[in-house]
Amino acid sequence: MNKDWLKVIIAAFFEVLWVIGLKHANDFWTWTGTVISIVISFYVMIMAGRKLPVGTVYAVFVGLGTAGTVFSEILFFGEPFKVAKILLILALIAGVIGLKLVTKDNIQEGDDI
């Protein structure tokens, strides 16, 4: 895995934080953390998209963010555990891994912006 894919994973981690923040923020500091997470998440995703195919970056970003949010809600916020939901998230993760595996990491002309 190269540093650009690591950026996508970091962006997805911050996506999980801001999505949870949108639901649970209730004061100045939690809203501030949510906004900071949004900025970091999108900035890092955009940086990864400069070297990797944008469509794949976005799909992986959203897939990992979705899976992370669902698992976080189950682990930390009492969301009911449903086998069907977990199986669907695993299918989503399989698709994300598949996209990563079939995407070339070659830097294309004009990418050194």
N, C-alpha and C positions, 0 to 999 in steps of 0.2 A: 504494500500500500504506500503510495507516495503522499507527500505533504498536502497536496490538493484534495485528496479524498479524506484526509484527516480533518481538513477545514470543513468539509461537508458534515462530518460526524460532530464536530464542535458546534457548528451552526444548528444542527438538529437538537443537540443537548439544550442550547439556549432557547430553541423553539419550544421545547417541552416546558421550560421555566416560564416563558411569557404566556403560553396558552393556559397553564395552571394559574398564573397571575391574573389573567383576565377574568377567571371565574372566582378567585378567592381574595383578590386584593380589596382592602377595605379602609386603608388610610394612606397618608402621604407617602410613607416609606415603602409600603408594598406596591403602590402604583409607580413609584420611582424605580424600584427594582424591575417591575414589569416593562417599563419603557426602555430601561437600559438593556434588558434582555432582548427586546425587539431590535434595537439598534445593532447590538453585537451580532445577533443571529443573521440579520439580513446583510450586514457588512461582510461577515465571513463567508456567507453563501455567495455573494457577488464576487468576492475575491477568488473563490474556487471556480466560479463560472467563467472567469477570464482564461483559464487554462483547460478546463474540461467542457464537454458538450453541455450547454445550458439546460436542455430538456432533461437529460439524464441527471444532472445535478439537482434540478428542482424536484424530479420524481423521487430521488433517493432522500433528499432533504425532507420532503413531506411524508414519505413512507416511514422513515425513522422517527420523525417527530410524532406522527400518529401513534405508532407502536409505543413509543416512550410515554406519551400522554396517557394512553389506555392503561399501561402497566403501572404508572405512577398513581393514577386514580384508584386502581385496585389496591395497591400496596399501602398508600398513605391516606386515602380519603374515603375508604369504606365502600367503594363502588362494588356491586355484587360480582363475584367471579362466575362467569358462564363459560362452559367448555366451547360452545359455538363461537363466542367472541374471541377466545384464545386461538382457536383453529383458524379463524379468518385473519387474525393478526399475524399468525405464523405464515399463512399464504402470502400476505402482504410483504413480510420480511423476505420470503423466498423470491418474490418478484424483484425486490430491491437488490438482493444479492445477485440475481440473474442479470439485472441491468448493469451492475458494477462489473460483472465478469465479462460481459460482451462489449463493454465500452473501452475503446483504446485510449491510452493516456498520452498519446502523441500530441506535442505542442504544434499547433497549426500556424501557418503564416499569418502575421499580424497579431499574434497573441502576446507579444512582449511589450504590451502597453503598460 
